[in-house]
Amino acid sequence: ELVARMEWIAQQEGITADAEVLGVLAQAGEGSVRDSLSALDQAIACCGNVLRAAEVRELLGMFSLDSLEQVAKALAAADAQKMFDIVAELESNGRSLQHFARELARYFRNLLVIRIAKGPTKLVAASAPEQQKLAEAGAPFSEEDLTRYLQLALDLFRDLQNSLQPRFHLEMGLVRMVHAGRLQAIEQALAGLEGAGGTGASRGPSPSGSPVKSAAPRLTATNVAVRPAANPVAPVAGEPAALAGGDFRTRLHAALTEQQLTHIADAVAHSSVEESASEVVITAPKMYQMFFKQKDLEAAVRRVAGRAVRITVKIGEPGSAGAPAAAGPTPPLADSTLSGDEVTARALENPEVKRFRETFPDSQVRTVRNLRDR
């Protein structure tokens, strides 16, 4: 509406202004008709009857898409050196670093909106060619990446308002964006904690697309330590072949982990599992009851058994078979006879805690709490 209004005024006053110029003036008003018209008056007084986007942007302290796109290209290439060059060029040309940070936040907001909208949208005050350029600039990034960059740009703009060293703040803020693009999603990191220890296994791509090495690969049917089955179950015609190797609980744990059903796999690891010809009985502590989703569990049990069986989930303390799969018996974390230091020492010996600390070497265990003491 602002663009349409200023286009009408320009026609009445005999002013030549294309869609890009009018978009810049609309952005300068931040939604205010009065402020946008004031910017139009300034542009006419400075530039005459023919308004050009580059001149209007310089007058208003705004930045072109090409200058802002340099940051996006540096992020896509993970080029921290380029960020220092961008800041040096801004300062040598006498540009306002605070204004650049403000425009950078607006730029990432527009990239995010166009990425979510999957095409031109009225939510971005830009011409169709400009929106196409924005779509191309945002293509290498996921929505999560752009959300993260937008938040960092907003934080950077806030910090620059009172900074005595704006150049240093801007440089470090842009380099921080490069580092943020290399972050691994917490879901990916935690996915490896269900498996046995080990290093060097290749993992899937990070949000920025670069491969990440895992400190603890996921537990699968091919790397879990198993015991021979005492009573192997013969497959039934028409049913999927049963997984071989290890007792039923170990094979079920491996199947669930392989399907990335890590919450159910962890619940099975802390439960006892008894198998008969027609039924599988799982006895689990109450705290794990919520993790047994019948549909997902049924598919895994069917795969492991090689046939359809009835599943019964009971609440109670597991028997001797309830120790975590492939990890040996796990003693309770605490009891009333142990001191605080003994409780902590026992907790730190837990295999899952060990694997977590191997994956996150700088992590600290600050408090140990017995979940039974409520």
VEXDREN-2710 file (C-alpha; in Angstrom, 1 decimal):
% VEXDREN-2710
k/r/px/py/pz
1/GLU/0.0/0.0/0.0
2/LEU/2.9/2.4/0.7
3/VAL/4.5/1.6/-2.6
4/ALA/1.2/2.2/-4.4
5/ARG/0.7/5.5/-2.6
6/MET/4.1/6.8/-3.3
7/GLU/3.9/5.7/-7.0
8/TRP/0.7/7.8/-7.3
9/ILE/2.4/10.8/-5.6
10/ALA/5.5/10.5/-7.9
11/GLN/3.2/10.5/-11.0
12/GLN/1.4/13.6/-9.8
13/GLU/4.7/15.4/-9.1
14/GLY/6.4/14.3/-12.3
15/ILE/9.0/12.2/-10.5
16/THR/10.5/9.2/-12.2
17/ALA/11.0/6.3/-9.7
18/ASP/11.0/2.6/-10.5
19/ALA/9.7/-0.2/-8.3
20/GLU/13.0/-0.8/-6.6
21/VAL/13.3/2.9/-5.5
22/LEU/9.7/2.8/-4.2
23/GLY/10.5/-0.4/-2.3
24/VAL/13.5/1.2/-0.7
25/LEU/11.4/4.2/0.4
26/ALA/8.7/1.9/1.8
27/GLN/11.3/0.0/3.8
28/ALA/12.8/3.2/5.2
29/GLY/9.4/4.2/6.7
30/GLU/9.2/1.0/8.8
31/GLY/5.4/0.9/8.1
32/SER/4.8/4.6/8.7
33/VAL/3.2/6.5/5.9
34/ARG/4.6/9.8/7.2
35/ASP/8.2/8.5/7.5
36/SER/8.1/7.0/4.0
37/LEU/6.8/10.3/2.5
38/SER/9.5/12.2/4.4
39/ALA/12.1/9.8/2.8
40/LEU/10.6/10.5/-0.6
41/ASP/10.9/14.3/0.0
42/GLN/14.5/13.9/1.0
43/ALA/15.2/11.8/-2.1
44/ILE/13.6/14.4/-4.4
45/ALA/15.5/17.3/-2.7
46/CYS/18.8/15.4/-3.1
47/CYS/18.5/13.5/-6.4
48/GLY/16.1/15.6/-8.4
49/ASN/13.2/14.4/-10.5
50/VAL/14.9/11.1/-11.5
51/LEU/15.4/8.7/-8.5
52/ARG/17.9/5.9/-8.7
53/ALA/18.0/3.0/-6.2
54/ALA/21.7/3.3/-5.4
55/GLU/21.6/7.0/-4.7
56/VAL/18.5/6.7/-2.5
57/ARG/20.0/3.8/-0.5
58/GLU/23.2/5.8/0.1
59/LEU/21.2/8.9/1.1
60/LEU/19.1/6.9/3.6
61/GLY/22.0/4.8/4.9
62/MET/20.6/1.6/3.4
63/PHE/22.4/-1.2/1.6
64/SER/21.9/-2.9/-1.7
65/LEU/21.1/-6.6/-2.0
66/ASP/24.5/-7.1/-3.7
67/SER/26.3/-5.8/-0.6
68/LEU/24.3/-7.9/1.8
69/GLU/24.5/-10.9/-0.4
70/GLN/28.3/-10.9/0.2
71/VAL/27.6/-12.1/3.8
72/ALA/25.3/-14.9/2.5
73/LYS/27.9/-16.1/0.1
74/ALA/30.6/-16.1/2.8
75/LEU/28.3/-18.1/5.1
76/ALA/27.6/-20.6/2.3
77/ALA/31.3/-21.0/1.8
78/ALA/32.1/-21.0/5.5
79/ASP/34.6/-18.2/4.7
80/ALA/35.5/-16.3/7.9
81/GLN/38.2/-14.3/6.1
82/LYS/35.6/-12.8/3.8
83/MET/33.8/-11.4/6.8
84/PHE/36.8/-9.4/7.9
85/ASP/37.1/-8.0/4.3
86/ILE/33.4/-7.0/4.3
87/VAL/33.8/-5.0/7.5
88/ALA/37.0/-3.4/6.3
89/GLU/35.3/-2.2/3.1
90/LEU/32.4/-0.8/5.0
91/GLU/34.6/1.2/7.3
92/SER/36.9/2.4/4.6
93/ASN/33.8/3.8/2.7
94/GLY/32.6/5.5/5.8
95/ARG/29.4/3.4/6.0
96/SER/27.5/3.1/9.3
97/LEU/28.2/-0.3/10.9
98/GLN/25.1/0.0/13.0
99/HIS/22.9/0.5/9.9
100/PHE/24.6/-2.4/8.2
101/ALA/23.7/-4.7/11.1
102/ARG/20.1/-3.4/11.0
103/GLU/19.9/-4.1/7.3
104/LEU/21.5/-7.5/7.7
105/ALA/18.8/-8.5/10.2
106/ARG/16.2/-7.3/7.7
107/TYR/17.9/-9.2/4.9
108/PHE/18.0/-12.6/6.8
109/ARG/14.3/-12.0/7.8
110/ASN/13.4/-11.6/4.1
111/LEU/15.5/-14.7/3.2
112/LEU/13.6/-16.7/5.8
113/VAL/10.2/-15.4/4.8
114/ILE/10.7/-16.2/1.1
115/ARG/12.2/-19.6/2.0
116/ILE/9.1/-20.5/4.0
117/ALA/6.7/-19.0/1.5
118/LYS/8.5/-20.9/-1.3
119/GLY/8.1/-18.0/-3.7
120/PRO/7.2/-14.3/-4.1
121/THR/5.2/-12.9/-1.2
122/LYS/3.7/-9.6/-0.2
123/LEU/5.4/-10.1/3.2
124/VAL/8.6/-8.8/1.7
125/ALA/8.7/-5.2/0.4
126/ALA/10.7/-5.9/-2.7
127/SER/10.1/-6.1/-6.5
128/ALA/9.7/-9.5/-8.2
129/PRO/13.3/-9.5/-9.5
130/GLU/14.6/-8.6/-6.1
131/GLN/12.6/-11.4/-4.5
132/GLN/14.0/-13.8/-7.1
133/LYS/17.5/-12.8/-6.0
134/LEU/16.6/-13.2/-2.4
135/ALA/15.3/-16.7/-3.1
136/GLU/18.5/-17.7/-4.9
137/ALA/20.6/-16.3/-2.1
138/GLY/18.7/-18.2/0.6
139/ALA/18.6/-21.5/-1.4
140/PRO/21.8/-23.0/0.2
141/PHE/20.4/-22.6/3.7
142/SER/17.7/-24.5/5.7
143/GLU/15.0/-22.7/7.6
144/GLU/16.9/-23.6/10.8
145/ASP/20.0/-21.9/9.4
146/LEU/18.2/-18.7/8.4
147/THR/16.4/-18.6/11.8
148/ARG/19.7/-18.9/13.6
149/TYR/21.4/-16.2/11.4
150/LEU/18.4/-13.8/11.9
151/GLN/18.7/-14.2/15.7
152/LEU/22.5/-13.6/15.6
153/ALA/22.0/-10.5/13.4
154/LEU/19.4/-9.1/15.8
155/ASP/21.7/-9.7/18.7
156/LEU/24.5/-8.0/16.8
157/PHE/22.4/-5.0/16.0
158/ARG/21.4/-4.7/19.7
159/ASP/25.1/-4.9/20.9
160/LEU/26.3/-2.3/18.4
161/GLN/23.9/0.4/19.8
162/ASN/26.1/0.9/22.8
163/SER/29.4/-0.4/21.6
164/LEU/32.6/1.6/21.9
165/GLN/34.3/-0.7/19.4
166/PRO/31.6/-1.3/16.7
167/ARG/34.1/-2.7/14.2
168/PHE/35.2/-5.4/16.6
169/HIS/31.7/-6.3/17.5
170/LEU/30.6/-6.5/13.9
171/GLU/33.7/-8.6/12.9
172/MET/33.1/-11.1/15.8
173/GLY/29.4/-11.2/15.1
174/LEU/29.9/-12.1/11.5
175/VAL/32.5/-14.7/12.3
176/ARG/30.1/-16.2/14.9
177/MET/27.6/-16.7/12.1
178/VAL/30.2/-18.7/10.2
179/HIS/30.7/-20.9/13.2
180/ALA/27.0/-21.3/13.8
181/GLY/26.7/-22.7/10.3
182/ARG/28.9/-25.6/11.4
183/LEU/26.9/-26.6/14.4
184/GLN/25.6/-30.1/14.7
185/ALA/22.0/-30.5/15.7
186/ILE/21.6/-31.8/19.3
187/GLU/19.3/-34.5/18.0
188/GLN/22.1/-35.9/15.8
189/ALA/24.6/-35.8/18.6
190/LEU/22.3/-37.5/21.1
191/ALA/21.4/-40.2/18.5
192/GLY/24.8/-41.8/19.0
193/LEU/24.4/-42.2/22.8
194/GLU/22.2/-45.3/22.6
195/GLY/25.0/-47.3/21.0
196/ALA/28.3/-48.8/22.1
197/GLY/31.4/-46.6/22.5
198/GLY/33.7/-46.0/19.6
199/THR/35.1/-43.2/17.4
200/GLY/35.5/-42.3/13.8
201/ALA/32.0/-43.4/12.5
202/SER/30.8/-41.0/9.8
203/ARG/27.5/-39.3/10.6
204/GLY/24.9/-37.5/8.5
205/PRO/25.3/-33.9/7.4
206/SER/25.0/-31.0/9.8
207/PRO/22.5/-28.2/9.3
208/SER/25.0/-26.5/7.1
209/GLY/25.6/-29.5/5.0
210/SER/29.1/-30.5/6.2
211/PRO/29.8/-34.0/7.4
212/VAL/30.2/-34.5/11.1
213/LYS/32.2/-37.2/12.9
214/SER/30.5/-39.1/15.7
215/ALA/32.2/-40.0/18.9
216/ALA/29.7/-42.7/19.7
217/PRO/28.0/-44.6/16.8
218/ARG/24.4/-45.7/17.1
219/LEU/23.9/-49.3/18.3
220/THR/22.8/-51.5/15.4
221/ALA/22.3/-55.2/14.8
222/THR/25.8/-55.3/13.2
223/ASN/27.9/-53.8/16.1
224/VAL/26.1/-54.9/19.2
225/ALA/27.7/-57.6/21.4
226/VAL/25.2/-60.5/21.6
227/ARG/24.9/-63.9/23.1
228/PRO/23.6/-67.0/21.1
229/ALA/19.9/-67.5/21.6
230/ALA/19.0/-70.4/23.8
231/ASN/15.7/-71.1/22.1
232/PRO/15.7/-69.8/18.5
233/VAL/12.2/-69.2/17.0
234/ALA/11.5/-70.8/13.7
235/PRO/10.1/-68.3/11.2
236/VAL/6.5/-68.8/9.9
237/ALA/5.8/-68.8/6.2
238/GLY/4.6/-65.4/5.0
239/GLU/6.2/-63.5/8.0
240/PRO/9.5/-61.5/7.9
241/ALA/12.6/-63.4/8.9
242/ALA/13.5/-63.0/12.6
243/LEU/16.7/-61.2/13.5
244/ALA/19.3/-63.7/14.6
245/GLY/21.9/-63.5/17.4
246/GLY/21.4/-62.7/21.1
247/ASP/18.4/-63.1/23.4
248/PHE/15.1/-61.6/22.4
249/ARG/15.5/-58.4/24.4
250/THR/19.0/-57.7/22.9
251/ARG/17.7/-58.2/19.4
252/LEU/14.6/-56.0/20.1
253/HIS/16.8/-53.3/21.5
254/ALA/19.0/-53.4/18.4
255/ALA/16.0/-53.4/16.0
256/LEU/14.5/-50.3/17.8
257/THR/17.8/-48.5/17.7
258/GLU/18.4/-49.3/14.1
259/GLN/14.9/-47.7/13.3
260/GLN/16.0/-44.7/15.4
261/LEU/13.2/-45.3/18.0
262/THR/15.7/-44.4/20.6
263/HIS/13.3/-43.6/23.4
264/ILE/11.6/-47.1/23.1
265/ALA/15.0/-48.7/22.8
266/ASP/16.2/-47.1/26.0
267/ALA/13.0/-48.2/27.8
268/VAL/13.5/-51.8/26.6
269/ALA/17.1/-51.7/27.7
270/HIS/15.9/-51.0/31.3
271/SER/13.2/-53.6/31.2
272/SER/12.9/-57.4/31.3
273/VAL/11.5/-59.1/28.2
274/GLU/10.0/-62.6/28.3
275/GLU/9.0/-64.3/25.0
276/SER/6.7/-67.3/24.5
277/ALA/5.1/-68.8/21.5
278/SER/2.3/-66.4/21.4
279/GLU/3.2/-63.5/23.7
280/VAL/6.0/-61.1/24.5
281/VAL/5.8/-59.7/28.1
282/ILE/7.7/-56.5/28.9
283/THR/8.2/-55.6/32.6
284/ALA/9.3/-52.0/32.8
285/PRO/9.8/-49.4/35.6
286/LYS/7.0/-46.9/35.9
287/MET/9.2/-44.1/34.7
288/TYR/9.5/-45.8/31.3
289/GLN/5.9/-46.6/30.8
290/MET/5.2/-43.5/28.6
291/PHE/7.8/-44.5/26.0
292/PHE/6.1/-47.7/24.9
293/LYS/4.2/-46.6/21.8
294/GLN/2.2/-49.7/20.8
295/LYS/2.3/-49.2/17.0
296/ASP/6.1/-48.7/16.8
297/LEU/6.8/-51.4/19.3
298/GLU/4.5/-53.9/17.6
299/ALA/6.4/-53.5/14.3
300/ALA/9.8/-54.0/15.9
301/VAL/8.6/-57.1/17.9
302/ARG/7.1/-58.6/14.7
303/ARG/10.4/-58.1/12.9
304/VAL/12.5/-59.6/15.7
305/ALA/10.1/-62.6/16.3
306/GLY/9.5/-63.2/12.6
307/ARG/5.7/-63.4/13.3
308/ALA/2.9/-61.5/14.9
309/VAL/2.6/-62.0/18.7
310/ARG/0.6/-60.4/21.5
311/ILE/2.5/-57.7/23.4
312/THR/1.9/-57.1/27.1
313/VAL/3.6/-54.2/29.0
314/LYS/3.6/-54.5/32.8
315/ILE/4.8/-52.0/35.3
316/GLY/7.2/-53.2/37.9
317/GLU/10.9/-53.7/38.6
318/PRO/12.6/-55.9/36.0
319/GLY/14.3/-59.1/36.9
320/SER/17.9/-60.1/36.3
321/ALA/17.2/-59.9/32.5
322/GLY/16.4/-56.2/32.8
323/ALA/20.0/-54.9/32.6
324/PRO/20.7/-52.6/29.7
325/ALA/21.4/-54.4/26.4
326/ALA/25.0/-55.0/25.5
327/ALA/26.2/-53.1/28.5
328/GLY/26.1/-55.6/31.4
329/PRO/24.1/-55.1/34.6
330/THR/23.7/-51.5/35.7
331/PRO/23.5/-51.1/39.5
332/PRO/21.0/-48.6/40.9
333/LEU/22.3/-45.1/41.1
334/ALA/21.7/-44.6/44.8
335/ASP/20.3/-46.2/47.9
336/SER/19.8/-45.0/51.4
337/THR/23.1/-46.5/52.7
338/LEU/25.4/-44.7/50.2
339/SER/27.0/-41.3/50.8
340/GLY/26.7/-38.4/48.4
341/ASP/30.3/-39.1/47.0
342/GLU/29.5/-42.8/46.5
343/VAL/26.2/-42.0/44.7
344/THR/28.0/-39.6/42.3
345/ALA/30.8/-42.2/41.7
346/ARG/28.3/-44.9/40.9
347/ALA/26.4/-42.6/38.6
348/LEU/29.5/-41.6/36.7
349/GLU/30.2/-45.3/36.1
350/ASN/26.9/-45.8/34.3
351/PRO/27.7/-46.8/30.7
352/GLU/25.2/-44.2/29.2
353/VAL/26.7/-41.4/31.3
354/LYS/30.2/-42.4/30.1
355/ARG/29.2/-42.4/26.5
356/PHE/27.5/-39.0/26.9
357/ARG/30.7/-37.5/28.5
358/GLU/32.8/-39.0/25.7
359/THR/30.6/-37.3/23.1
360/PHE/30.6/-34.0/25.0
361/PRO/34.1/-33.9/26.5
362/ASP/33.7/-30.4/28.0
363/SER/30.4/-31.3/29.8
364/GLN/30.2/-31.3/33.6
365/VAL/28.0/-33.4/36.0
366/ARG/26.9/-30.9/38.6
367/THR/24.2/-32.8/40.5
368/VAL/23.2/-36.4/40.9
369/ARG/19.7/-37.1/42.0
370/ASN/18.1/-40.5/42.6
371/LEU/14.7/-40.6/40.8
372/ARG/13.3/-42.9/43.3
373/ASP/13.6/-40.3/46.1
374/ARG/10.5/-38.2/45.4
END
